[in-house]
Each structure stands twice: as structure tokens, then as C-alpha cells.
Amino acid sequence: IISCITGIFACIADAVMTVISAIAGCLECIVAAIANFFTGLANCITGCLCCG
């Protein structure tokens, strides 16, 4: 019974780690997108200030 439980936990842990690694990979992309967004926003604001 104990070995069965540990097997289930190992399986769950594997699944969780897979999800975490996938999210970590996505996170880099998300952070880059956010950085680009703010950079674009800053350029727009400075452009408005310069023109204004």
C-alpha cells in the first residue's frame, strides 16, 4: 500500500514539475512581452512630451 502511495506522489510530482517547467518557459516570453510593452509605452510618452 505504501509503495502504491509513494508511486502516486511520484507521478503527481512529475506532472507538477512538467507544468512548472512549461510555465517557466512561458514566463520568459511573457516578461519579454511586458518589457516590450513598457518600452513602447515609454517611447510613446516621451514622443508626446517632446511634441507637446
Gaussian input, Z-matrix of N, CA and C with variables (Angstrom, degrees):
# hf/3-21g

backbone

0 1
 N
 C     1     B1
 C     2     B2     1     A1
 N     3     B3     2     A2     1     D1
 C     4     B4     3     A3     2     D2
 C     5     B5     4     A4     3     D3
 N     6     B6     5     A5     4     D4
 C     7     B7     6     A6     5     D5
 C     8     B8     7     A7     6     D6
 N     9     B9     8     A8     7     D7
 C    10    B10     9     A9     8     D8
 C    11    B11    10    A10     9     D9
 N    12    B12    11    A11    10    D10
 C    13    B13    12    A12    11    D11
 C    14    B14    13    A13    12    D12
 N    15    B15    14    A14    13    D13
 C    16    B16    15    A15    14    D14
 C    17    B17    16    A16    15    D15
 N    18    B18    17    A17    16    D16
 C    19    B19    18    A18    17    D17
 C    20    B20    19    A19    18    D18
 N    21    B21    20    A20    19    D19
 C    22    B22    21    A21    20    D20
 C    23    B23    22    A22    21    D21
 N    24    B24    23    A23    22    D22
 C    25    B25    24    A24    23    D23
 C    26    B26    25    A25    24    D24
 N    27    B27    26    A26    25    D25
 C    28    B28    27    A27    26    D26
 C    29    B29    28    A28    27    D27
 N    30    B30    29    A29    28    D28
 C    31    B31    30    A30    29    D29
 C    32    B32    31    A31    30    D30
 N    33    B33    32    A32    31    D31
 C    34    B34    33    A33    32    D32
 C    35    B35    34    A34    33    D33
 N    36    B36    35    A35    34    D34
 C    37    B37    36    A36    35    D35
 C    38    B38    37    A37    36    D36
 N    39    B39    38    A38    37    D37
 C    40    B40    39    A39    38    D38
 C    41    B41    40    A40    39    D39
 N    42    B42    41    A41    40    D40
 C    43    B43    42    A42    41    D41
 C    44    B44    43    A43    42    D42
 N    45    B45    44    A44    43    D43
 C    46    B46    45    A45    44    D44
 C    47    B47    46    A46    45    D45
 N    48    B48    47    A47    46    D46
 C    49    B49    48    A48    47    D47
 C    50    B50    49    A49    48    D48
 N    51    B51    50    A50    49    D49
 C    52    B52    51    A51    50    D50
 C    53    B53    52    A52    51    D51
 N    54    B54    53    A53    52    D52
 C    55    B55    54    A54    53    D53
 C    56    B56    55    A55    54    D54
 N    57    B57    56    A56    55    D55
 C    58    B58    57    A57    56    D56
 C    59    B59    58    A58    57    D57
 N    60    B60    59    A59    58    D58
 C    61    B61    60    A60    59    D59
 C    62    B62    61    A61    60    D60
 N    63    B63    62    A62    61    D61
 C    64    B64    63    A63    62    D62
 C    65    B65    64    A64    63    D63
 N    66    B66    65    A65    64    D64
 C    67    B67    66    A66    65    D65
 C    68    B68    67    A67    66    D66
 N    69    B69    68    A68    67    D67
 C    70    B70    69    A69    68    D68
 C    71    B71    70    A70    69    D69
 N    72    B72    71    A71    70    D70
 C    73    B73    72    A72    71    D71
 C    74    B74    73    A73    72    D72
 N    75    B75    74    A74    73    D73
 C    76    B76    75    A75    74    D74
 C    77    B77    76    A76    75    D75
 N    78    B78    77    A77    76    D76
 C    79    B79    78    A78    77    D77
 C    80    B80    79    A79    78    D78
 N    81    B81    80    A80    79    D79
 C    82    B82    81    A81    80    D80
 C    83    B83    82    A82    81    D81
 N    84    B84    83    A83    82    D82
 C    85    B85    84    A84    83    D83
 C    86    B86    85    A85    84    D84
 N    87    B87    86    A86    85    D85
 C    88    B88    87    A87    86    D86
 C    89    B89    88    A88    87    D87
 N    90    B90    89    A89    88    D88
 C    91    B91    90    A90    89    D89
 C    92    B92    91    A91    90    D90
 N    93    B93    92    A92    91    D91
 C    94    B94    93    A93    92    D92
 C    95    B95    94    A94    93    D93
 N    96    B96    95    A95    94    D94
 C    97    B97    96    A96    95    D95
 C    98    B98    97    A97    96    D96
 N    99    B99    98    A98    97    D97
 C   100   B100    99    A99    98    D98
 C   101   B101   100   A100    99    D99
 N   102   B102   101   A101   100   D100
 C   103   B103   102   A102   101   D101
 C   104   B104   103   A103   102   D102
 N   105   B105   104   A104   103   D103
 C   106   B106   105   A105   104   D104
 C   107   B107   106   A106   105   D105
 N   108   B108   107   A107   106   D106
 C   109   B109   108   A108   107   D107
 C   110   B110   109   A109   108   D108
 N   111   B111   110   A110   109   D109
 C   112   B112   111   A111   110   D110
 C   113   B113   112   A112   111   D111
 N   114   B114   113   A113   112   D112
 C   115   B115   114   A114   113   D113
 C   116   B116   115   A115   114   D114
 N   117   B117   116   A116   115   D115
 C   118   B118   117   A117   116   D116
 C   119   B119   118   A118   117   D117
 N   120   B120   119   A119   118   D118
 C   121   B121   120   A120   119   D119
 C   122   B122   121   A121   120   D120
 N   123   B123   122   A122   121   D121
 C   124   B124   123   A123   122   D122
 C   125   B125   124   A124   123   D123
 N   126   B126   125   A125   124   D124
 C   127   B127   126   A126   125   D125
 C   128   B128   127   A127   126   D126
 N   129   B129   128   A128   127   D127
 C   130   B130   129   A129   128   D128
 C   131   B131   130   A130   129   D129
 N   132   B132   131   A131   130   D130
 C   133   B133   132   A132   131   D131
 C   134   B134   133   A133   132   D132
 N   135   B135   134   A134   133   D133
 C   136   B136   135   A135   134   D134
 C   137   B137   136   A136   135   D135
 N   138   B138   137   A137   136   D136
 C   139   B139   138   A138   137   D137
 C   140   B140   139   A139   138   D138
 N   141   B141   140   A140   139   D139
 C   142   B142   141   A141   140   D140
 C   143   B143   142   A142   141   D141
 N   144   B144   143   A143   142   D142
 C   145   B145   144   A144   143   D143
 C   146   B146   145   A145   144   D144
 N   147   B147   146   A146   145   D145
 C   148   B148   147   A147   146   D146
 C   149   B149   148   A148   147   D147
 N   150   B150   149   A149   148   D148
 C   151   B151   150   A150   149   D149
 C   152   B152   151   A151   150   D150
 N   153   B153   152   A152   151   D151
 C   154   B154   153   A153   152   D152
 C   155   B155   154   A154   153   D153

   B1=1.4726
   B2=1.5335
   B3=1.3438
   B4=1.4647
   B5=1.5281
   B6=1.3501
   B7=1.4640
   B8=1.5233
   B9=1.3239
   B10=1.4599
   B11=1.5220
   B12=1.3362
   B13=1.4669
   B14=1.5301
   B15=1.3435
   B16=1.4649
   B17=1.5228
   B18=1.3303
   B19=1.4610
   B20=1.5148
   B21=1.3360
   B22=1.4657
   B23=1.5309
   B24=1.3566
   B25=1.4618
   B26=1.5272
   B27=1.3421
   B28=1.4616
   B29=1.5233
   B30=1.3252
   B31=1.4576
   B32=1.5265
   B33=1.3378
   B34=1.4674
   B35=1.5326
   B36=1.3483
   B37=1.4592
   B38=1.5229
   B39=1.3344
   B40=1.4662
   B41=1.5246
   B42=1.3206
   B43=1.4581
   B44=1.5309
   B45=1.3286
   B46=1.4647
   B47=1.5280
   B48=1.3423
   B49=1.4548
   B50=1.5274
   B51=1.3287
   B52=1.4661
   B53=1.5236
   B54=1.3422
   B55=1.4609
   B56=1.5260
   B57=1.3428
   B58=1.4653
   B59=1.5302
   B60=1.3383
   B61=1.4646
   B62=1.5249
   B63=1.3367
   B64=1.4629
   B65=1.5244
   B66=1.3469
   B67=1.4594
   B68=1.5326
   B69=1.3394
   B70=1.4611
   B71=1.5230
   B72=1.3319
   B73=1.4580
   B74=1.5141
   B75=1.3302
   B76=1.4621
   B77=1.5201
   B78=1.3456
   B79=1.4549
   B80=1.5253
   B81=1.3428
   B82=1.4609
   B83=1.5179
   B84=1.3302
   B85=1.4612
   B86=1.5244
   B87=1.3368
   B88=1.4616
   B89=1.5318
   B90=1.3466
   B91=1.4605
   B92=1.5245
   B93=1.3326
   B94=1.4646
   B95=1.5231
   B96=1.3359
   B97=1.4607
   B98=1.5234
   B99=1.3484
   B100=1.4660
   B101=1.5324
   B102=1.3371
   B103=1.4639
   B104=1.5242
   B105=1.3303
   B106=1.4673
   B107=1.5200
   B108=1.3471
   B109=1.4635
   B110=1.5251
   B111=1.3569
   B112=1.4574
   B113=1.5240
   B114=1.3236
   B115=1.4663
   B116=1.5250
   B117=1.3263
   B118=1.4592
   B119=1.5118
   B120=1.3354
   B121=1.4583
   B122=1.5275
   B123=1.3359
   B124=1.4608
   B125=1.5224
   B126=1.3250
   B127=1.4704
   B128=1.5224
   B129=1.3293
   B130=1.4571
   B131=1.5223
   B132=1.3451
   B133=1.4646
   B134=1.5301
   B135=1.3439
   B136=1.4646
   B137=1.5213
   B138=1.3388
   B139=1.4615
   B140=1.5125
   B141=1.3371
   B142=1.4629
   B143=1.5217
   B144=1.3376
   B145=1.4590
   B146=1.5205
   B147=1.3320
   B148=1.4640
   B149=1.5273
   B150=1.3172
   B151=1.4656
   B152=1.5165
   B153=1.3379
   B154=1.4584
   B155=1.5053
   A1=110.04
   A2=116.58
   A3=121.07
   A4=110.70
   A5=115.72
   A6=119.25
   A7=110.30
   A8=116.37
   A9=121.23
   A10=109.71
   A11=116.21
   A12=121.46
   A13=110.39
   A14=116.35
   A15=119.67
   A16=109.98
   A17=116.51
   A18=121.03
   A19=110.85
   A20=115.95
   A21=121.38
   A22=109.94
   A23=115.10
   A24=119.04
   A25=111.11
   A26=116.27
   A27=121.19
   A28=109.67
   A29=115.73
   A30=121.47
   A31=110.14
   A32=116.14
   A33=121.49
   A34=109.79
   A35=115.83
   A36=120.94
   A37=110.44
   A38=116.40
   A39=121.11
   A40=110.14
   A41=116.23
   A42=121.48
   A43=110.32
   A44=115.99
   A45=121.30
   A46=110.48
   A47=116.25
   A48=120.33
   A49=111.16
   A50=115.97
   A51=120.67
   A52=109.84
   A53=116.01
   A54=121.33
   A55=110.30
   A56=116.01
   A57=120.93
   A58=110.82
   A59=116.38
   A60=119.50
   A61=110.44
   A62=116.60
   A63=120.93
   A64=109.54
   A65=116.10
   A66=121.18
   A67=109.77
   A68=116.40
   A69=120.83
   A70=109.88
   A71=116.53
   A72=121.32
   A73=110.30
   A74=116.90
   A75=122.31
   A76=109.77
   A77=115.22
   A78=121.65
   A79=111.45
   A80=116.25
   A81=120.15
   A82=110.21
   A83=114.56
   A84=120.53
   A85=110.25
   A86=116.60
   A87=122.21
   A88=109.96
   A89=115.62
   A90=120.49
   A91=110.29
   A92=116.40
   A93=120.88
   A94=110.08
   A95=116.69
   A96=121.39
   A97=110.45
   A98=115.82
   A99=120.59
   A100=109.62
   A101=116.42
   A102=121.19
   A103=110.18
   A104=116.25
   A105=120.88
   A106=110.59
   A107=115.50
   A108=120.65
   A109=110.32
   A110=115.72
   A111=119.40
   A112=111.80
   A113=116.10
   A114=120.32
   A115=109.41
   A116=115.53
   A117=120.77
   A118=110.95
   A119=115.88
   A120=121.90
   A121=109.84
   A122=116.22
   A123=121.54
   A124=110.23
   A125=116.64
   A126=121.10
   A127=110.15
   A128=115.68
   A129=120.92
   A130=110.09
   A131=116.11
   A132=121.05
   A133=110.47
   A134=116.54
   A135=119.53
   A136=109.95
   A137=116.43
   A138=120.78
   A139=110.41
   A140=116.89
   A141=121.93
   A142=110.38
   A143=116.02
   A144=120.77
   A145=110.79
   A146=115.07
   A147=119.27
   A148=110.50
   A149=114.76
   A150=119.51
   A151=110.80
   A152=116.45
   A153=121.89
   A154=110.13
   D1=-45.60
   D2=-178.20
   D3=-61.89
   D4=-42.58
   D5=-179.30
   D6=-64.01
   D7=-33.46
   D8=178.54
   D9=-65.98
   D10=-43.95
   D11=-179.82
   D12=-63.67
   D13=-44.94
   D14=-179.78
   D15=-64.14
   D16=-34.53
   D17=177.82
   D18=-63.94
   D19=-41.91
   D20=179.03
   D21=-63.80
   D22=-43.97
   D23=179.98
   D24=-63.14
   D25=-39.62
   D26=179.50
   D27=-63.16
   D28=-40.45
   D29=-179.94
   D30=-64.73
   D31=-45.28
   D32=179.52
   D33=-63.01
   D34=-43.52
   D35=-179.67
   D36=-60.31
   D37=-41.86
   D38=178.55
   D39=-60.77
   D40=-46.11
   D41=-178.65
   D42=-62.74
   D43=-43.57
   D44=-179.43
   D45=-62.99
   D46=-44.57
   D47=-179.84
   D48=-63.21
   D49=-37.44
   D50=178.44
   D51=-62.74
   D52=-44.52
   D53=179.78
   D54=-64.48
   D55=-43.91
   D56=-179.11
   D57=-61.79
   D58=-43.99
   D59=-179.46
   D60=-65.25
   D61=-36.27
   D62=178.83
   D63=-65.99
   D64=-43.38
   D65=179.91
   D66=-65.44
   D67=-40.10
   D68=179.59
   D69=-60.55
   D70=-40.68
   D71=177.88
   D72=-64.29
   D73=-41.13
   D74=179.33
   D75=-66.66
   D76=-38.19
   D77=-175.24
   D78=-57.15
   D79=-42.79
   D80=179.11
   D81=-57.93
   D82=-43.04
   D83=-179.03
   D84=-66.63
   D85=-42.43
   D86=-178.87
   D87=-63.81
   D88=-44.72
   D89=179.97
   D90=-61.52
   D91=-42.09
   D92=179.28
   D93=-62.95
   D94=-41.25
   D95=-179.82
   D96=-64.29
   D97=-42.48
   D98=179.57
   D99=-64.63
   D100=-42.94
   D101=179.69
   D102=-60.84
   D103=-43.54
   D104=179.00
   D105=-63.61
   D106=-39.04
   D107=179.91
   D108=-61.63
   D109=-47.97
   D110=-178.72
   D111=-67.07
   D112=-35.39
   D113=177.88
   D114=-63.18
   D115=-44.93
   D116=178.63
   D117=-63.09
   D118=-40.39
   D119=-179.92
   D120=-64.27
   D121=-43.79
   D122=179.54
   D123=-62.35
   D124=-42.29
   D125=179.12
   D126=-62.17
   D127=-40.74
   D128=-179.36
   D129=-64.97
   D130=-45.20
   D131=-178.42
   D132=-64.71
   D133=-45.74
   D134=179.93
   D135=-64.28
   D136=-35.31
   D137=177.53
   D138=-63.17
   D139=-42.33
   D140=179.50
   D141=-65.73
   D142=-41.30
   D143=-179.08
   D144=-65.67
   D145=-40.19
   D146=-179.54
   D147=-66.29
   D148=-42.09
   D149=-179.35
   D150=-71.10
   D151=-38.18
   D152=-178.33
   D153=-72.82

